[in-house]
Each structure stands twice: as C-alpha cells, then as structure tokens.
Amino acid sequence: MFDKLEDINTRPAPFQFYTAEVLWTDEHTSKKMLEFHLNESVDLSSRNTAFIKRSTAWIVSRFNVKGNSQIADFGCGPGLYSIRLAKEKANVTAIDFSANSIRYAKNMADREGLKVDYHHQNYLEFETEKQFDLIIMIFCDYCALSPTQRKTILDKFYRFLKPGGSVLLDVHSLITFNAITAKAIYERNLMNRFWSPNDYFGFLNTYKYEAEKVTLDKYTIIEENRTRVFYNWLQHFSRESLKKEFEGGGFTVEDFYSDVCGTLFSENSQDMAIVAQKP
C-alpha cells in the first residue's frame, strides 16, 4: 500500500507522459467531455455559446472569411466553430480525435445542409494536400502539447497554409499560472463519476513546474479491477515566449489579443490569443 501511495504522489518530469488521446477516445470520458462541450452555460470543454457567437463574428471580420475561404479547425470538438464558419460559406476542414464529437458534428452539419470535411484523427498525425487561408486552434489546445508536439503542429501549420495565410489560437497566460496552487485531493468517485460509470477512488495531484511554466493535474483512478492514470499538462506563456515559438517556426506575428473575440490585449488577462502569418 505504501508503494502504491508513493506512485500516486510521484511528480513526473514535464510532459513525461501523454494521455490526452485516451481521455478523448475512452467511451465514458469522451461522452462526458461532449456533455461539457454542449452545456451552453459553462466554459469547460469549450466556451459558452454567447462567447462562441461573438468569436465567430470577429473571426469572419478579422480574416475576411467568405465563400472561397479555406479554413482548418484543429481540435474542432462537436463543430461549434466549424458549423458556424461553414454557414459563412467557407470551405471548412475539421479534425478531432473524439469519435463522439466528430459524430455529433457530422450530424449537425447534415441537419443544417452544410458540407464540412470532418476527420476523426489525432491532429498531430493529420496530413492533407489542401492549402488554407486560415487555421484555428481554439480553447487553449496548444497548451496541452509538449514542446516537441508544439513544434510538430507549427510545422504542419506552416506547410498547410497558403503564403499570406494566418493562424489563430489561444493559450493560458502567466497570470493563470501564478494563480494555480499545488495540491493533493482524494475523493470517492472524484468529479461526480466523470472517470468511470463504476465505483472508484480518485486521487488528484496538482504540480507546478516554475522554471518551465507548466502545470500538471495528475488523476489516479482506482477501480476494483483496474487502475488508470491521466496526465493533464498545461503550458503557460508570456507574449515573448509565444512569439519566440512562432517566429522559430517561420511565422510573422501580427497581433496579440486577450481572447479569440478580438478583445484588446491586457497584461492582466488569464488567456491570450495570437495571430501569426506565413510570409
């Protein structure tokens, strides 16, 4: 028992383990995540409906989205942005590794009579011959990627964009990092049975990595016949660190905002959005 508790409370190296795909592909947890996506009043798996409407309107205006616009939505979830952009007559390609989310998005597109090119795939492995005017990755997906994965995704973005094409994505700022406190929590059926329909004991260990500006929520879920561990990594950025990554990928950084609604950038914002262009 002591050894098991020692394992539960062991702090791994930053981004040592990657379990995001398991979270989104497990039948139970992916359904729970979809429920959060579709809850219009909360900002959990995606932001609330009012925010998404304002955000879409700003994107259409900022990037001159029109009938011949080619847009890629990385981490599209249940199509909350891709459906709205398709309604603007844009040609939308959307990628997500949650089968439940893609299934929902396809059904929504069919009901609306919209053509969206959906791909059920890990976007780190996605390849295409298409060239895009705009690539979006919204709700801080970029933060969940390791430095190596972020380099992979920026390389893809650069290859997939037309010359003069843009990337829009958002990240967590250092304001958010500084507000997080390391902790350890134990609770039966942690998070109201989010992790399993069966009875379980849940441990949450939150770690901060000051030098790297990374946080980890490590969930250990112990059921009668199995034990699983999930690692929720989040990288936090300053404007300078985010700009350095994009410029290292060959991009020209155009603007910073406080969110993907185009709100004027503030140093006190919990999140920030970047617009970067392929020269």
C-alpha positions in Angstrom: 0.0 0.0 0.0 2.8 2.4 0.8 4.4 1.8 -2.6 1.1 2.4 -4.3 0.6 5.7 -2.5 4.2 6.6 -3.3 3.5 6.1 -7.0 0.3 8.1 -6.8 2.2 11.1 -5.3 5.2 10.9 -7.6 5.9 14.0 -9.6 6.9 13.2 -13.2 9.2 15.3 -15.4 7.4 17.9 -17.5 5.4 16.2 -20.3 6.9 12.8 -19.4 3.6 11.1 -20.1 0.9 11.9 -22.7 -2.7 10.6 -22.1 -4.8 13.3 -23.8 -5.8 10.9 -26.6 -7.1 8.3 -24.1 -9.2 10.9 -22.3 -10.9 11.9 -25.6 -11.3 8.4 -27.0 -12.4 6.5 -23.9 -16.1 5.8 -24.4 -17.2 7.0 -21.0 -15.0 10.1 -20.6 -15.4 11.2 -24.2 -19.2 11.2 -23.7 -18.7 13.3 -20.5 -16.5 15.7 -22.4 -19.1 16.1 -25.1 -21.7 16.9 -22.5 -19.4 19.7 -21.2 -19.0 20.9 -24.8 -22.7 21.2 -25.3 -23.5 22.8 -22.0 -24.2 26.3 -23.2 -23.7 27.9 -19.7 -20.2 26.8 -18.8 -16.7 27.2 -20.1 -15.3 23.7 -19.6 -14.6 21.6 -22.8 -15.5 24.7 -24.8 -16.6 28.2 -24.1 -20.2 29.3 -23.7 -22.5 29.9 -26.7 -22.6 33.7 -26.4 -18.8 33.8 -26.5 -18.6 31.5 -29.5 -21.0 33.6 -31.4 -19.0 36.8 -30.7 -15.8 35.0 -31.5 -17.1 33.6 -34.8 -18.3 37.1 -35.9 -14.9 38.6 -35.1 -13.1 35.8 -36.9 -15.2 36.4 -40.0 -14.5 40.1 -39.9 -10.8 39.9 -38.9 -9.9 37.3 -41.6 -12.3 38.4 -44.3 -14.0 34.9 -44.3 -16.1 34.5 -47.5 -17.3 31.9 -50.0 -13.9 30.8 -51.2 -12.1 30.9 -47.9 -10.3 27.7 -47.0 -10.3 27.1 -43.2 -8.9 24.3 -41.0 -10.2 23.8 -37.5 -7.8 21.8 -35.4 -9.4 20.2 -32.3 -12.9 21.0 -33.7 -14.8 19.1 -31.0 -18.5 18.9 -31.8 -18.3 21.5 -34.5 -19.1 24.6 -32.5 -16.9 26.8 -34.8 -16.7 24.7 -38.0 -20.5 24.7 -38.3 -20.7 28.5 -37.9 -17.9 29.1 -40.3 -19.5 26.8 -42.9 -22.6 28.9 -42.6 -20.5 31.8 -43.8 -19.9 29.7 -47.0 -16.3 29.0 -46.1 -14.8 25.6 -47.1 -14.0 24.1 -43.7 -11.8 21.1 -42.8 -12.1 20.0 -39.2 -10.1 17.5 -37.2 -10.6 15.9 -33.8 -9.8 12.5 -32.2 -13.0 12.2 -30.3 -15.3 9.9 -32.2 -18.3 11.1 -30.2 -17.6 14.7 -31.0 -17.0 14.1 -34.8 -20.2 12.1 -35.0 -22.2 14.9 -33.3 -20.6 17.5 -35.6 -21.3 15.5 -38.8 -25.0 15.0 -37.7 -25.2 18.8 -37.0 -23.8 19.6 -40.5 -26.2 17.2 -42.2 -29.2 18.7 -40.4 -28.0 22.2 -41.5 -27.4 21.1 -45.0 -23.7 22.1 -44.7 -20.6 20.5 -46.2 -17.7 20.2 -43.7 -14.8 17.9 -44.3 -14.6 16.2 -40.9 -11.7 13.9 -39.9 -11.7 11.6 -36.9 -8.0 11.7 -36.3 -5.2 12.9 -33.9 -4.3 16.3 -35.4 -0.7 15.6 -34.7 -0.9 12.9 -37.3 -3.2 14.7 -39.8 -1.9 15.2 -43.3 -3.5 16.9 -46.3 -2.7 18.3 -49.7 -5.1 21.3 -49.1 -3.8 24.8 -48.6 -5.6 27.0 -46.2 -6.2 30.7 -45.7 -6.8 30.3 -42.0 -6.0 27.7 -39.4 -7.7 27.9 -36.0 -7.0 26.0 -32.8 -9.3 27.3 -30.1 -9.8 26.7 -26.3 -6.1 26.5 -25.5 -5.4 23.2 -27.1 -1.9 24.4 -27.9 -1.1 24.5 -24.1 -1.7 20.8 -23.7 1.1 19.9 -26.1 4.7 19.2 -25.2 7.5 21.4 -26.8 8.1 18.6 -29.3 4.4 18.3 -30.2 4.1 22.1 -30.5 7.0 22.1 -33.0 5.2 19.3 -34.9 2.0 21.3 -35.1 3.6 24.5 -36.1 5.5 22.7 -38.9 2.2 21.4 -40.1 0.5 24.8 -39.9 3.3 26.3 -41.9 3.1 23.6 -44.6 -0.7 23.7 -44.8 -1.1 27.5 -45.1 -1.1 29.4 -48.3 1.5 32.2 -48.4 -0.1 35.1 -46.5 -2.3 32.7 -44.6 -2.9 33.0 -40.9 -3.0 31.0 -37.7 -5.3 32.0 -34.8 -5.0 30.2 -31.5 -5.3 31.0 -27.8 -3.2 30.0 -24.8 -3.1 30.4 -21.0 -1.0 33.3 -19.7 1.3 33.5 -16.8 -1.5 35.2 -14.8 -3.3 31.9 -14.9 -0.1 30.0 -14.0 0.6 32.2 -11.0 -2.9 31.7 -9.7 -2.6 27.9 -9.6 -1.7 26.2 -6.3 -0.1 22.8 -5.9 -2.4 20.4 -4.0 -3.4 16.8 -3.4 -7.0 15.6 -3.2 -8.6 12.3 -2.5 -12.3 11.6 -3.1 -14.5 8.7 -3.8 -15.9 8.9 -7.3 -13.9 12.1 -7.9 -15.6 14.7 -10.1 -19.0 13.0 -9.8 -18.2 9.8 -11.7 -16.6 11.6 -14.6 -13.9 9.0 -14.9 -15.9 5.8 -14.9 -19.5 4.6 -14.6 -18.3 2.2 -12.0 -17.4 2.9 -8.3 -13.8 4.2 -8.0 -11.4 6.1 -5.7 -9.9 9.2 -7.3 -6.7 11.0 -6.5 -5.8 14.4 -7.9 -2.3 15.7 -7.6 -1.6 19.2 -9.0 2.0 20.1 -9.6 3.7 23.3 -10.7 6.9 23.5 -12.6 8.2 27.0 -12.0 11.1 27.0 -14.4 9.1 25.7 -17.3 5.8 27.5 -16.5 4.0 24.2 -16.7 1.2 22.7 -14.6 0.0 19.2 -14.2 -3.2 17.7 -12.9 -2.4 14.0 -12.4 -5.5 11.9 -11.9 -5.1 8.4 -10.5 -8.4 6.4 -10.8 -8.6 3.1 -8.9 -11.5 0.8 -9.7 -12.0 -2.8 -8.4 -10.2 -4.4 -11.4 -8.0 -1.6 -12.9 -6.0 1.5 -12.1 -5.6 4.3 -14.6 -3.5 7.5 -14.6 -4.4 10.6 -16.6 -2.0 13.5 -17.1 -3.4 16.9 -17.9 -0.5 19.1 -18.8 -0.8 22.8 -19.5 2.0 25.1 -20.8 1.6 28.8 -19.9 3.0 31.6 -22.0 4.2 35.2 -21.9 3.8 37.2 -25.1 7.6 36.9 -25.5 7.7 33.1 -25.2 4.8 32.6 -27.5 6.2 34.9 -30.1 9.5 33.2 -29.9 7.9 29.8 -30.7 6.0 31.1 -33.7 9.0 33.1 -35.1 11.1 29.9 -34.7 8.5 28.2 -36.9 9.0 30.8 -39.6 5.9 32.8 -38.9 5.4 36.6 -38.6 3.5 37.5 -35.5 0.8 40.1 -36.4 -1.2 40.7 -33.2 -2.0 39.6 -29.7 -5.4 39.8 -28.1 -6.9 38.9 -24.7 -9.2 36.3 -26.4 -10.4 35.0 -29.7 -13.1 37.6 -29.8 -10.5 40.2 -30.6 -10.5 41.9 -27.2 -7.7 44.4 -26.8 -4.7 42.7 -25.2 -4.2 43.2 -21.5 -1.2 42.1 -19.4 -3.8 41.0 -16.7 -5.7 38.7 -19.0 -5.8 35.0 -18.0 -5.6 33.9 -21.6 -4.3 35.4 -24.8 -4.7 34.9 -28.5 -2.1 35.2 -31.2 -2.5 35.9 -34.9 0.6 34.8 -36.9 1.1 34.8 -40.6 3.0 32.7 -43.1 5.1 35.2 -45.1 
